[in-house]
Amino acid sequence: MDLLKAIRMQINSEWIKNKVTQNILKIFEGADHNAYLVGGCIRNSILNIPVTDIDISTDATPQQTLDLFNRENFKVAPTGFSHGTVTVISEGIPYQITTMRSDQNTDGRHADVVFSNDIKKDAERRDFTINAIYSDINGNLFDPFDGKRDLEAGKVIFIGKADQRIQEDYLRILRYLRFFSMYSNCLLYTSD
């Protein structure tokens, strides 16, 4: 975590203190894996918007995650296994757990991925700064691209060069428009 900037902020939302969320993160800890909450759950918590989905980024491989939660008798589904995603369901709450990774050889929609244990590389492959904010089990935030600042300023900013990020996955243009409409404080002006 020394590569990432720690923000002097904690998320104290009920969903992070929820016994199910805490248990899932502790299962990773108990197996000597790192696991961080990331993306929309963090973004929405900062803005005091209800959290509707919970994403976790881990250094455990998809197979390790599957095996770990099967041993713990959780309902587990390999929802995007080849890209690192396993969904764990507990008490009716789905947790989308994805192995930290970097994208290789993108074709404008899909990428070949390389799994890693490097949270910085995982953050670099995400689309927008506001989606690359991580939290540990205690709610401490880690924000390598100042996504919290952008979020509070109402800015939706690509990580790296926007044109390159769009070339990697063309759907990011639609995501940008959706996020812009939801989180931006900017107005679009047109000439009449």
N, C-alpha and C positions, 0 to 999 in steps of 0.2 A: 504494500500500500504506500510505500514511501514515494513512488512515482506520482501518486495522485495527491491533489490538494484536499486536505480535510477542511470542511466548512464548520465553523463553530455554530452548528445548528443540529438539533436532533428532531426527528419526527416522533411525535408523541401520539399519533393517531391510534385509534382503537384497533384497527386492522393489523398493525405491526405488533401490538401487545397481545393480540389474540393468541390463545394457547396453541391453536393449530399452526399458525405461522411460526411461532417460536419453536414448536416441536420439530417442524420440518427443517428449520435452520440448525437446530441442535443435533439432529440426526447427521447432517453433513459434518458438523464440528466433531461429533463423536467418531466419525470415520476418517478424521484428519483431512477433510476437504474444506475449501473455502466456498462460501455461498453468500451472495449479495442480492438484495432486492434491487430492482432496476426498472427504468422506463416509466410507464404510465402511472403505476402506483405511487412512485416517488413524486413525479410531476404533479399529479392531482393532490397529493397530500400537502405539498408546498402551497398550492393555491386554495386549499381547503375545499376541494371538490370531491364528491364521493368517489371512492376507489371501487371499480367494477371488475378489475382483473389484476392478478398478482403474478409478476414475472420474476424469476430468480436466475441469476447467472452464477455458474459454478465451474470449478476446475475439474470436477468429476466428469468422466466420459459419459456418453449416453448409456452405455452398457452398465457402468458402475452405478449410475443413478437408478436405472431399472432394477438391478440386483439389490441395491441398498433398500429401496422402498418395498420391493417384493418381500424381502426378509422381514421387514417391519409390518407386513400385512396391510399395506395401503393399496388402494385401487390405483393402478398405474397403466398408462397407455402410451405407446411409442408414437406420438402424434406427428413428429417430424424427425424421426430417428437419424436419417442420413445427414441432416443438417444440425443435429445435436439436441433436438427437443424431445422431452418426455413430459407428459402431463400427469401430475399426481393429484388425486382427488381425495380430500379428507373432509368429513362432515359437510359434504355437498359443495365444498369450495375447491375449484380447480386452480392448481398452481402450475404455471407453465415454466418448466425448468430447462434451461438451455446451457450447454457447455460453452465456456469461453472459446472464442474462435477468431480467426481472421479469414476474410474472403479472398479466394484466389480465382483467377480465370473466370471473370463474370461474362455473361453473354447478353446483358441487357435485361435479364429477368432472373436468372438463376446463377448461383455461384458454387464453385467447388470450395469447400471449406476445409480449413486445417484447425483442428482442436488444439487448445493451448491452456496454460494455467496463468496467462498474462492478462490481467484485467485492463491494462493500458491498451493492448492490441484489440481487446474486445470492445472497448470504448471507441477506438478509432474507426471501427467498421460500422458503427451505428450511423443513422441518417442525420439527426439533428442534435444540437447541443442539449436541448431540453429533454432528450431521450437517453442521454448518457450520464445520468446522475444516479449514483449507487448509494445504497445504505447497508450498513452491517446490521447484525441482530439487535443492537441497542439503539438503532435509529440514527447513528452518526452518519452524516453524509460525506460522500467523496465525489468531487466534481471536477474532472480534468479539463473540461472545456468551458467552464463558467456558465453552464446551462441554467443554474439557478438565477444568475444575474440576467441572462437573456429572457428567462421565463417571467421574472418580475418586471422587466422592461417591455414585455409584450413583443419580443422578437423571436422569429422562427429562423434559425440560422443553420445551414448545413455544416457538418464537420468537414473540414478541408475545402476543396474546390467544388462548388455546386455542380458544375457541368460534369465533372468526373463522377460524382456521386450519382447523378442522374443516369449517366452512361452505364454505370454498374447495374442499375435497376430502374427501368423507366417508370415503374409504378410510384417511385419516390416523388414524381411531379404531382400525382394525385394526392399522395400523403401530405405534400407541402401545402397544397390548396386546402385540404381538410384541416390541417393543424393551423394554418394561417387564419382560417375562418373561426377557429375555436379559441386561439390563444393570442392572436396579434392585437396590439393596441393601435396599429397603423391603419390608415385609411387608404384605399385605392382611389386615385383621382383619374378621371377621364376628361378629355376636352369635348365640349358639345359643339 
